[in-house]
Amino acid sequence: MELFKLFGKIFIDSDEATQELENVENKASKFSDKLSNVGANATAVGGVMTTAFVGVGAGLLKMASDSDSANTRLQNQLGLSEAEANKLKEVGSDIYSGGFGASLDEVTNALGQVKQNMSDVNDSDLEHVTKSAMTLGDLFDADINEVTRAGSNLMKTFGIDSDKAFDLMATGAQNGLNFSNEMFDNLAEYTPLWSEMGYSAEEMFGILERGSKEGVYNLDYMNDMMKESQIRLKDGSKTTADAMAQLSTGTQEVWQAYLNGEATVSDVMGAIVPELKNMENQTDANRIATDLFGTKWEDMGDDAVYAMLGTTEAMTGFEGSMDTILAKQEETFGQKWQSLVRTAGEAVLPLANTLMDVAQRILPPLIEGVSKVAEWFQKIPQPIQDAIVVFGLVATAIGALVTVFGVVAGAISSIVGLVTSIVGLFGGWATISAVLTTAIGAISAPVLAVVAGITAL
């Protein structure tokens, strides 16, 4: 009915009709703007909400997955039962929450290395030892396997506890023993040799430290020289006997005691090297030394060997050095921040595990449903597939509801705007009114003529 009134006004009062149509245009334009804003805002809110929920969910699922993977890794790596692995996993979680390691996986690996390589470490010391091994490895660019093997050999060979072993390694590295990046590897390899020669752990570190400060090419040179000299001292060769014959009676007596099992290599070295150092003719001293120590004496130089073995002074002041390093490390801003973030993560781990359980129940049937839809989609004719893709039905079906509303609102806004633009192309509602009047008049003329003819009958 309203439509006929509008057409009536077009015929009778075109000016009034034009005014009303222009009012409709203004209202439509305002409605279009508001609807466009609503659509944009809804789309934005929907996108943010979707991103946030997806991000939180993914983070929680990854947390639960990492925790479960750590448990499985420990079981497989160490042959543990699930209960034993859970106990170790708690230790790893405490280490990780303290800000150590770049990831829970790295901590788990370090924990496994400590358990494998340092079997003498009891469970109460496991956390402290793992933190110490990781910290030394990180500070001195060493593999965690080398650090733990070195620590284990120190403990077993010299009968010391883990605290003393790590204090010695920490102080040794700080004092330059890792100058050739092989201290931990060398300790793992040569520590038993030093013990066999009669040296204590402190004496070994003292000797190696003095050699390092004398500019020896690498740590391996020093250890090789000690190994070769031990072999030569007891080889029974004429070369060794002739060289010893040129030394003092006192030194020869110590050597004989060693051959009889009554003295150590440490005792013999303590007699030989000071005597060579004090000889007036150093050419003779170097010749005798080469016969007793081999070519490594020449490679290292007499000054380095005199510095190493000219005294039996042991390393001192190493007690508590590892704890000092750990305390400083834990006080750094970066580690405190990591600890805070990871502790918060541990607090929501039960929620993450619950989410994982829910996902394990829901995802299998959902994946099966998606697979069936994909199979159905592959079977339908190509033109229909194209149409679905063009109209975005697949994307819409899996989109968030709020986002869909925003898209629809935006579409309606666009349509209203399109109509308004078309009106503008025709010069406004006044022009359209005139066109409609002309068109309807053209159509009505013959109709009225027919009606008049019928009436005349």
C-alpha positions as CSV (number, residue, x, y, z in Angstrom):
1,M,0.0,0.0,0.0
2,E,2.8,2.4,0.9
3,L,4.5,1.7,-2.4
4,F,1.3,2.7,-4.3
5,K,1.2,5.9,-2.2
6,L,4.7,6.7,-3.2
7,F,4.0,6.2,-6.9
8,G,0.9,8.3,-6.5
9,K,3.0,11.1,-5.1
10,I,5.4,10.8,-8.0
11,F,2.6,11.5,-10.4
12,I,0.8,14.1,-8.4
13,D,3.5,15.9,-6.4
14,S,6.9,15.0,-7.7
15,D,8.7,17.6,-5.5
16,E,7.3,16.1,-2.3
17,A,8.1,12.6,-3.4
18,T,11.7,13.7,-4.2
19,Q,12.1,15.2,-0.8
20,E,10.9,12.0,0.9
21,L,13.2,9.9,-1.2
22,E,16.1,12.1,-0.3
23,N,15.2,11.6,3.4
24,V,15.3,7.9,2.9
25,E,18.7,8.2,1.3
26,N,20.1,10.2,4.2
27,K,18.7,7.7,6.7
28,A,20.1,4.8,4.7
29,S,23.5,6.4,4.5
30,K,23.6,6.9,8.3
31,F,22.4,3.3,8.9
32,S,25.1,2.1,6.5
33,D,27.8,3.9,8.5
34,K,26.6,2.6,11.9
35,L,26.3,-0.9,10.5
36,S,29.7,-0.7,9.0
37,N,31.2,0.3,12.4
38,V,29.4,-2.5,14.2
39,G,30.6,-5.0,11.6
40,A,34.2,-3.8,11.8
41,N,34.2,-3.8,15.6
42,A,32.5,-7.2,15.9
43,T,35.0,-8.6,13.4
44,A,37.9,-7.1,15.3
45,V,36.6,-8.4,18.7
46,G,35.9,-11.8,17.2
47,G,39.4,-11.9,15.8
48,V,41.1,-10.9,19.1
49,M,39.0,-13.3,21.1
50,T,39.7,-16.2,18.7
51,T,43.4,-15.4,18.6
52,A,43.6,-15.1,22.4
53,F,41.7,-18.3,23.1
54,V,43.6,-20.2,20.5
55,G,46.9,-18.9,21.8
56,V,46.1,-19.8,25.4
57,G,44.9,-23.2,24.5
58,A,47.9,-23.9,22.3
59,G,50.2,-22.8,25.1
60,L,48.5,-25.0,27.7
61,L,48.6,-28.0,25.4
62,K,52.3,-27.5,24.6
63,M,53.0,-27.3,28.4
64,A,51.2,-30.5,29.0
65,S,52.9,-32.1,26.0
66,D,56.4,-31.0,27.2
67,S,55.8,-32.4,30.6
68,D,54.6,-35.7,29.3
69,S,57.5,-35.9,26.9
70,A,60.0,-35.3,29.7
71,N,58.5,-38.2,31.6
72,T,58.7,-40.5,28.6
73,R,62.3,-39.4,27.8
74,L,63.5,-40.2,31.3
75,Q,61.8,-43.6,31.2
76,N,63.4,-44.5,27.8
77,Q,66.8,-42.9,28.5
78,L,67.3,-44.5,31.9
79,G,65.1,-47.5,31.8
80,L,63.0,-46.3,34.7
81,S,59.5,-47.2,35.7
82,E,56.8,-44.6,35.4
83,A,56.9,-43.9,39.2
84,E,60.7,-43.4,39.1
85,A,60.5,-41.2,36.1
86,N,57.8,-39.1,37.8
87,K,60.1,-38.6,40.7
88,L,62.9,-37.4,38.5
89,K,60.5,-35.3,36.5
90,E,59.7,-33.3,39.6
91,V,63.4,-32.6,40.1
92,G,63.6,-31.4,36.5
93,S,60.5,-29.2,36.9
94,D,62.1,-27.6,40.0
95,I,65.3,-26.9,38.1
96,Y,63.4,-25.5,35.1
97,S,61.2,-23.4,37.4
98,G,64.4,-21.9,38.8
99,G,65.2,-20.4,35.5
100,F,67.8,-23.0,34.4
101,G,68.0,-24.3,30.8
102,A,66.5,-22.9,27.6
103,S,63.7,-25.5,27.7
104,L,62.3,-28.3,29.8
105,D,63.7,-30.7,27.3
106,E,67.3,-29.4,27.8
107,V,66.9,-29.8,31.6
108,T,65.5,-33.3,31.2
109,N,68.5,-34.2,29.0
110,A,71.0,-32.8,31.6
111,L,69.2,-34.6,34.4
112,G,69.5,-37.9,32.4
113,Q,73.2,-37.2,31.8
114,V,73.9,-36.7,35.5
115,K,72.0,-39.9,36.4
116,Q,73.9,-41.9,33.8
117,N,77.4,-40.5,34.2
118,M,77.4,-39.6,37.9
119,S,75.9,-42.7,39.5
120,D,77.5,-41.9,42.9
121,V,75.3,-38.8,43.3
122,N,72.4,-39.4,45.7
123,D,68.9,-38.2,45.0
124,S,69.2,-35.4,47.6
125,D,72.1,-33.8,45.6
126,L,70.7,-34.4,42.2
127,E,69.1,-31.0,41.7
128,H,72.2,-29.1,42.9
129,V,74.6,-31.2,40.8
130,T,72.4,-30.9,37.6
131,K,72.3,-27.1,38.1
132,S,76.1,-27.0,38.6
133,A,76.7,-29.1,35.5
134,M,74.4,-27.0,33.3
135,T,75.9,-23.8,34.6
136,L,79.5,-24.8,34.0
137,G,78.6,-26.1,30.6
138,D,76.9,-22.8,29.7
139,L,79.6,-20.6,31.1
140,F,82.6,-22.4,29.5
141,D,80.9,-23.6,26.3
142,A,81.2,-27.3,27.2
143,D,79.0,-30.2,26.5
144,I,77.0,-31.4,29.5
145,N,78.2,-35.0,28.9
146,E,81.9,-33.9,29.2
147,V,81.1,-31.9,32.4
148,T,79.4,-34.8,34.1
149,R,82.0,-37.4,33.0
150,A,84.7,-35.1,34.4
151,G,82.9,-34.7,37.7
152,S,82.2,-38.4,38.0
153,N,85.9,-39.3,37.4
154,L,87.1,-36.8,40.0
155,M,84.6,-38.3,42.5
156,K,85.5,-41.9,41.8
157,T,89.2,-41.5,41.3
158,F,90.0,-39.3,44.3
159,G,87.2,-40.3,46.6
160,I,85.7,-36.8,46.9
161,D,82.1,-35.7,47.0
162,S,80.3,-33.8,44.2
163,D,80.6,-30.4,46.0
164,K,84.4,-30.6,46.0
165,A,84.5,-32.0,42.4
166,F,82.5,-29.0,41.1
167,D,84.3,-26.5,43.2
168,L,87.7,-27.7,41.8
169,M,86.3,-27.6,38.2
170,A,84.8,-24.2,38.7
171,T,87.9,-22.7,40.1
172,G,90.1,-24.4,37.6
173,A,88.1,-23.1,34.7
174,Q,88.0,-19.6,36.2
175,N,91.8,-19.7,36.6
176,G,92.4,-20.5,32.9
177,L,92.5,-24.3,32.7
178,N,89.9,-24.2,30.0
179,F,92.0,-22.0,27.7
180,S,92.0,-24.6,24.9
181,N,88.3,-25.6,25.5
182,E,89.2,-29.1,26.6
183,M,89.5,-29.0,30.4
184,F,86.4,-31.2,31.0
185,D,87.3,-33.7,28.3
186,N,90.9,-33.9,29.6
187,L,89.7,-34.4,33.2
188,A,87.4,-37.2,32.1
189,E,90.3,-38.9,30.2
190,Y,93.4,-38.3,32.4
191,T,92.1,-38.0,36.0
192,P,92.8,-41.8,36.7
193,L,96.3,-41.3,35.4
194,W,97.1,-38.6,37.9
195,S,95.7,-40.7,40.7
196,E,97.9,-43.6,39.7
197,M,100.9,-41.3,39.7
198,G,100.2,-40.5,43.4
199,Y,98.8,-36.9,43.0
200,S,95.8,-35.6,44.9
201,A,93.0,-33.7,43.1
202,E,94.2,-30.4,44.4
203,E,97.8,-31.1,43.3
204,M,96.7,-32.1,39.8
205,F,94.7,-28.8,39.4
206,G,97.7,-26.9,40.8
207,I,100.1,-28.4,38.3
208,L,97.8,-27.9,35.4
209,E,97.1,-24.3,36.4
210,R,100.8,-23.4,36.5
211,G,101.4,-25.0,33.1
212,S,98.4,-23.1,31.6
213,K,99.8,-19.8,32.9
214,E,103.2,-20.6,31.3
215,G,101.6,-20.5,27.8
216,V,101.5,-24.3,27.0
217,Y,99.9,-24.9,23.6
218,N,97.0,-26.8,25.1
219,L,96.0,-28.8,28.1
220,D,96.4,-32.1,26.3
221,Y,100.1,-31.5,25.9
222,M,100.6,-31.4,29.7
223,N,98.6,-34.5,30.3
224,D,100.4,-36.4,27.5
225,M,103.8,-35.5,28.9
226,M,102.8,-36.8,32.3
227,K,101.5,-40.0,30.7
228,E,104.7,-40.5,28.6
229,S,107.0,-39.8,31.6
230,Q,105.2,-42.4,33.7
231,I,105.7,-45.0,31.0
232,R,109.4,-44.2,30.6
233,L,110.2,-44.2,34.3
234,K,109.2,-47.9,34.6
235,D,110.0,-49.2,31.1
236,G,113.4,-50.6,32.1
237,S,115.1,-49.3,29.0
238,K,118.8,-48.4,28.8
239,T,117.9,-44.8,27.8
240,T,116.0,-44.3,31.0
241,A,118.7,-46.0,33.1
242,D,121.5,-43.9,31.5
243,A,119.6,-40.7,32.1
244,M,118.9,-41.5,35.7
245,A,122.6,-42.4,36.2
246,Q,123.5,-38.8,35.5
247,L,121.4,-37.5,38.4
248,S,122.2,-37.4,42.1
249,T,122.3,-40.4,44.3
250,G,119.3,-39.1,46.3
251,T,117.2,-38.9,43.1
252,Q,118.3,-42.3,42.0
253,E,117.3,-43.8,45.4
254,V,113.8,-42.4,45.0
255,W,113.6,-43.9,41.5
256,Q,114.6,-47.3,42.8
257,A,112.0,-47.1,45.5
258,Y,109.4,-46.4,42.9
259,L,110.5,-49.4,40.9
260,N,110.2,-51.5,44.0
261,G,106.7,-50.2,44.6
262,E,107.7,-48.1,47.6
263,A,107.3,-44.7,46.0
264,T,105.1,-43.0,43.4
265,V,105.7,-41.1,40.2
266,S,104.8,-38.0,42.2
267,D,107.8,-38.7,44.5
268,V,110.1,-39.3,41.5
269,M,109.0,-36.1,39.7
270,G,109.5,-34.2,42.9
271,A,113.1,-35.3,42.9
272,I,114.0,-35.1,39.2
273,V,112.5,-31.8,38.1
274,P,113.9,-29.5,40.8
275,E,117.4,-31.1,40.2
276,L,117.1,-30.5,36.5
277,K,116.0,-26.9,37.1
278,N,119.0,-26.2,39.4
279,M,121.6,-27.6,37.0
280,E,124.1,-25.1,35.8
281,N,124.3,-26.6,32.3
282,Q,120.8,-26.5,31.0
283,T,121.8,-28.1,27.8
284,D,122.7,-31.2,29.7
285,A,119.5,-30.8,31.7
286,N,117.3,-30.7,28.5
287,R,119.1,-33.7,27.1
288,I,118.5,-35.8,30.2
289,A,114.9,-34.5,30.4
290,T,114.2,-35.5,26.8
291,D,115.4,-39.0,27.6
292,L,113.1,-39.2,30.7
293,F,110.0,-37.3,29.4
294,G,110.1,-37.8,25.7
295,T,109.6,-35.2,22.9
296,K,106.8,-33.6,24.9
297,W,109.4,-31.9,27.0
298,E,110.8,-30.2,23.9
299,D,107.3,-29.4,22.7
300,M,106.3,-27.7,25.9
301,G,109.7,-26.1,26.8
302,D,111.7,-26.4,30.0
303,D,110.2,-23.2,31.6
304,A,106.7,-24.7,31.4
305,V,107.7,-28.0,32.9
306,Y,109.7,-26.4,35.6
307,A,106.7,-24.2,36.5
308,M,104.4,-27.3,36.5
309,L,106.6,-29.8,38.5
310,G,109.2,-27.6,40.2
311,T,106.9,-27.4,43.2
312,T,104.1,-29.6,44.6
313,E,102.0,-26.7,45.6
314,A,98.3,-27.6,45.3
315,M,95.3,-25.5,44.4
316,T,93.7,-23.7,47.3
317,G,90.8,-21.3,47.9
318,F,88.4,-23.3,45.7
319,E,85.9,-24.2,48.5
320,G,82.4,-22.9,47.8
321,S,83.2,-21.5,44.4
322,M,80.4,-23.4,42.6
323,D,77.8,-22.2,45.1
324,T,79.0,-18.6,44.6
325,I,78.6,-19.0,40.8
326,L,75.1,-20.4,41.2
327,A,74.0,-17.7,43.6
328,K,75.2,-14.9,41.2
329,Q,73.5,-16.7,38.3
330,E,70.2,-16.9,40.1
331,E,70.4,-13.2,41.0
332,T,70.5,-12.0,37.4
333,F,67.4,-10.3,36.1
334,G,67.1,-12.7,33.2
335,Q,67.1,-15.8,35.4
336,K,64.7,-14.2,37.9
337,W,62.3,-13.4,35.1
338,Q,62.5,-16.9,33.7
339,S,61.9,-18.3,37.1
340,L,58.8,-16.1,37.7
341,V,57.3,-17.0,34.3
342,R,58.0,-20.7,34.6
343,T,56.7,-20.9,38.2
344,A,53.5,-19.4,37.0
345,G,53.5,-22.0,34.2
346,E,53.9,-24.8,36.7
347,A,50.9,-23.4,38.7
348,V,48.6,-23.9,35.7
349,L,50.1,-27.3,34.7
350,P,47.1,-29.2,36.1
351,L,44.8,-27.1,33.9
352,A,47.1,-27.9,30.9
353,N,46.9,-31.6,31.7
354,T,43.1,-31.4,32.0
355,L,43.0,-29.6,28.6
356,M,45.1,-32.4,27.1
357,D,42.8,-35.0,28.4
358,V,39.8,-33.2,26.9
359,A,41.6,-32.8,23.6
360,Q,42.4,-36.5,23.5
361,R,38.7,-37.3,23.9
362,I,37.3,-34.7,21.5
363,L,39.9,-34.5,18.7
364,P,39.7,-38.1,17.4
365,P,36.0,-37.9,16.5
366,L,36.5,-34.4,15.2
367,I,39.4,-35.4,13.0
368,E,37.3,-38.3,11.8
369,G,34.4,-35.9,10.9
370,V,36.8,-33.5,9.1
371,S,38.2,-36.5,7.2
372,K,34.7,-37.5,6.1
373,V,33.9,-33.9,5.0
374,A,37.1,-33.8,3.0
375,E,36.2,-37.1,1.3
376,W,32.8,-35.8,0.5
377,F,34.2,-32.6,-0.9
378,Q,36.6,-34.6,-3.2
379,K,33.6,-36.6,-4.6
380,I,31.3,-33.7,-5.5
381,P,31.5,-32.2,-9.0
382,Q,34.2,-29.7,-9.7
383,P,31.7,-26.8,-10.4
384,I,30.2,-27.2,-7.0
385,Q,33.6,-27.4,-5.4
386,D,34.5,-24.1,-7.1
387,A,31.3,-22.5,-5.9
388,I,31.9,-23.5,-2.3
389,V,35.4,-22.1,-2.5
390,V,34.3,-18.9,-4.2
391,F,31.5,-18.1,-1.6
392,G,33.8,-19.1,1.3
393,L,31.4,-21.6,2.8
394,V,34.2,-23.8,4.0
395,A,36.0,-21.0,5.7
396,T,32.8,-19.6,7.2
397,A,31.9,-23.0,8.6
398,I,35.0,-23.2,10.8
399,G,35.1,-19.5,11.7
400,A,34.2,-18.0,15.1
401,L,30.6,-17.0,15.5
402,V,31.4,-13.4,16.5
403,T,33.6,-13.0,13.5
404,V,30.9,-14.3,11.2
405,F,28.5,-11.7,12.6
406,G,31.0,-9.0,11.9
407,V,31.5,-10.2,8.3
408,V,27.7,-10.3,7.7
409,A,27.2,-6.9,9.2
410,G,29.9,-5.5,7.0
411,A,28.4,-7.1,4.0
412,I,25.0,-5.5,4.6
413,S,26.7,-2.2,5.1
414,S,28.4,-2.6,1.8
415,I,25.1,-3.4,0.0
416,V,23.5,-0.3,1.5
417,G,26.5,1.7,0.5
418,L,26.3,0.3,-3.1
419,V,22.6,1.3,-3.4
420,T,23.5,4.8,-2.3
421,S,26.3,5.0,-4.8
422,I,24.0,3.9,-7.6
423,V,21.6,6.6,-6.6
424,G,24.4,9.1,-6.7
425,L,25.3,8.0,-10.3
426,F,21.8,9.0,-11.4
427,G,22.1,12.5,-10.0
428,G,20.1,11.8,-6.8
429,W,16.6,10.9,-6.0
430,A,15.2,13.9,-8.0
431,T,16.5,12.4,-11.2
432,I,15.2,9.0,-10.4
433,S,11.8,10.5,-9.6
434,A,11.7,12.1,-13.0
435,V,12.8,8.9,-14.8
436,L,10.2,6.9,-12.9
437,T,7.5,9.5,-13.8
438,T,8.4,9.3,-17.5
439,A,8.7,5.5,-17.5
440,I,5.4,5.0,-15.7
441,G,3.7,7.6,-17.9
442,A,4.9,5.8,-21.0
443,I,3.6,2.5,-19.8
444,S,0.2,3.8,-18.5
445,A,-0.7,5.7,-21.8
446,P,-1.6,2.6,-23.9
447,V,-3.2,0.9,-20.9
448,L,-5.5,3.9,-20.4
449,A,-6.3,3.9,-24.1
450,V,-7.4,0.3,-23.9
451,V,-9.5,0.9,-20.8
452,A,-11.2,3.9,-22.5
453,G,-12.0,1.7,-25.5
454,I,-13.6,-1.0,-23.4
455,T,-15.6,1.6,-21.5
456,A,-17.0,3.0,-24.8
457,L,-18.4,-0.5,-25.6
